[in-house]
Amino acid sequence: MSRVEGDRSVCAGSGNCVRIAPDLFDQDDDEGLVVVLQPEPPPERDRAARQAENNCPTGAIKVTD
Amino acid sequence: MNDMPRFPFRPQDRDPLIPPRFPFPDGIGQVELPTGQVAWLVTRHEDVRQVLRSADFSSNLTKPGFPAIRPIPPSEVSPLPGMFIRMDGADHAHFRRMLTPEFMIRHVRLLEPLIRDTVVGALDAMRASGAPADLIKWFALPVPSMVICHLLGVPYTDHGFFQERSRTMLAWATPIEAARAARDDLLGYLAKLVAAKQREGGEDLVSRLAAERVATGEMTADELIGMSMLLLVAGHETTSNMIGLSTLMLLQHPEEVRRLADKPEAIEDAVEELLRFLTIVRTGLPRVATADTEVGGQVIKAGEGVIAWLAGANHDETVFTDPDALDLSRGSHSHVAFGFGVHQCIGQPLARAELRIALEELLTRLPNLALAIDPAEVEFRDAVIFGAQRLPVTW
């Protein structure tokens, strides 16, 4: 099972992750920065998590095995 | 020096909707800019993403060596307060974070009914004016202008004033003095607007920033004025050009449109592909290296200018198969039409929603939409942001 982390200190709030995987990521109302909804997503969402990681413009998302 | 390619590229002998070919087999090489400055042009997807994500490349145009894409001497350059697209690190984050929640997907979704009403209203007005009509004037320009006016609290009745000055600022042919005059006109207008919002308050974004950020000392009124100009110009120019060019593109690909009509939920992928294909910020994004860094096998030294050429990255055949072909179903998620790195377009959820709703309504309400002139006669804008000058259509 993979593990998903979002680093709010480097997040710029562009929202790519929320667009790609709205079930895994959100942005908070105050700062608009990344909130990980499912730190351990089910295997069928692994690909979406990695796509969000790859497309994050600031490298704020890390997916580890 | 004489055979060094000049940048920005002039139109080539090919379909102007397709970005020009780049001249470097290795994906990176030196170009001469209008100021005579030499900069590295980075064209590969991977390299463009590296430059835009790296802290070793600065967006601060006052740093020595910063590449000027327009013929404006560095001594003439004075960044405006609040213009955070030209700031780095903590300075940039300070301003950007005041805006991130405003433009995030969840909030833009709440604006969708307003966007749809605006789109339908503009289409109705265009139909009432009678065919042929200029789609840019009646549809592509008013829709994003009305939406950003609503968000910022700028009276839409002033649209002629700010649209004309934005166009002047962004056109290549504008002499420096005229560009500066247009900018000063806009700043003067927004200074009055900000002062009024400070006095009267309101629910719009500029009023809230005045009350929550200026009154609290987190930003100055001048910074709010600069930020408002950035949002007003970026908020209507880019999306309006995308709506116009996307329409032109779709009219030339009826088979793709038919496929879209059979599968309306595919509109989101279609929007991504149009963003990728057209890449309207054709001049790319300028940066200056602040440390020696290797990009695409080339060492770029501190102080050298770099242009991250978004159009090259979006037509990189190692990432997008047959990149110069429009394929609305390809699912172009990794395009960089909105840039990359901490400066990636903050308004992208709004731009996407406007583009999607505009195309949805246009295709369903005007199924017989057609260009009223020969496609070869469409004039394109010679400006920082690529677009069609006019688009006469019938329906």
Interface residues (C-beta under 8 A of the other chain):
Chain A: A12 G13 S14 G15 N16 V18 R19 I20 P22 D26 Q27 D28 D29 D30 E31 G32 L33 Q51 N54 N55 P57 T58 G59
Chain B: L52 R53 A93 R96 R97 L99 T100 P101 E102 F103 M104 I105 R106 H333 S334 F338 G339 F340 G341 V342 H343 Q344 C345 I346 Q348 P349 R352
